[in-house]
Amino acid sequence: MTSAPPKLAVTGLNASYGRAHILYDVALDVGASEAVALLGRNGAGKSTTLRSILGLVANCEGEIVFDGVPISHLPAHQRVRRGLGYVPEDRRIFSDLTVEENLEVGRQGLRQGAAQWTHERLFEIFPNLGELRNRLGGRMSGGEQQMLAIARTLMGNPSVVLLDEPSEGLAPKIVEQMIGAILAMKREGLSLLLSEQNLRFARLIADRVCVIEKGRVRFHGTATEFDARPDIRDTYLAL
C-alpha cells in the first residue's frame, strides 16, 4: 500500500535578496490535513521560505509541486487561484473596511476538494469576529486582526494555508483561541505550513516539524521524533 502524495512538496529551494543568499536547498512537504511547523530563530529563513513557496521572492529557484502539479513557473496570483492560501506576518487587513467587508475581499469561487467557507462558518471558528462583524479593521486589537487575516484567507477556499508567525505578539488568551481555531481548520481538511518561534504553540498543532537555521533545514521529522531530540532544540532554537 503506497502513501498518498503530499499536497505540497518543495525540493531544492534556493532564494536570494540581491547578493544575499537566504535559502540553501530547502526541502519539505505537507500532507493532506496535516500541519507542519517550520521552526527557527529570527532571521533563520522561515518567512522567506513561505514567501518563496507563494512566489513572492523574485530571485528564487527550486521545484514546488502543489496537488501533484509543478507551480514554480507560476506567478503568485495564479498559485493562490489554484488553492494556496497565505497569511502574512503583518496581516495586511484593510483598516477602513469592516470585518465582513474584509472577508468579502478574500472571496473566491468554489474549489473541488476544498472546504467551502462562509461568513457564518468562519464566525463559528472565530466567534470574536462574529461579535465584531461591523467593526472597522483599524479599530480591532492585534489578536482580532490576526483572526481576521486568517478568516479572510479562508474565504478563498484554499486547500493549503501558509501561516507566517500566527502567534506573534498575541496575548496568552488569544493564543489559546488561535490554537483552537487552527485545530478546527485541520479538522476541516486543510493542510497547514506555519512558521513559528513559539515552540509550545507549534507543538500543540503540528504533526511534523521542520527546523531551519541560516537558510538550511537541520531537522525534518514527526513531532514525536522532534521531542526525542533535545539537542536539536538546544542547538537551533534556544535563545
C-alpha positions, 0 to 999 in steps of 0.5 A: 500500500503506497502513501498518498502524495503530499499536497505540497512538496518543495525540493531544492529551494534556493532564494536570494535578496540581491547578493544575499543568499537566504535559502540553501536547498530547502526541502519539505512537504505537507500532507493532506490535513496535516500541519507542519511547523517550520521552526527557527530563530529570527532571521533563520529563513522561515518567512522567506521560505513561505514567501518563496513557496507563494512566489513572492521572492523574485530571485528564487529557484527550486521545484514546488509541486502543489496537488501533484502539479509543478507551480514554480513557473507560476506567478503568485496570483495564479498559485493562490487561484489554484488553492494556496492560501497565505497569511502574512506576518503583518496581516495586511487587513484593510483598516477602513473596511469592516470585518465582513467587508474584509472577508468579502475581499478574500472571496473566491469561487468554489474549489473541488476538494476544498472546504467551502467557507462562509461568513457564518462558518468562519464566525463559528471558528472565530466567534470574536469576529462574529461579535465584531462583524461591523467593526472597522479593521483599524479599530480591532486589537492585534489578536482580532486582526490576526483572526481576521487575516486568517478568516479572510484567507479562508474565504478563498477556499484554499486547500493549503494555508501558509501561516507566517508567525500566527502567534506573534505578539498575541496575548496568552488568551488569544493564543489559546483561541488561535490554537483552537481555531487552527485545530478546527481548520485541520479538522476541516481538511486543510493542510497547514505550513506555519512558521513559528518561534513559539515552540509550545504553540507549534507543538500543540498543532503540528504533526511534523516539524521542520527546523531551519537555521541560516537558510538550511533545514537541520531537522525534518521529522514527526513531532514525536521524533522532534521531542526525542531530540533535545539537542536539536532544540538546544542547538537551533532554537534556544535563545 
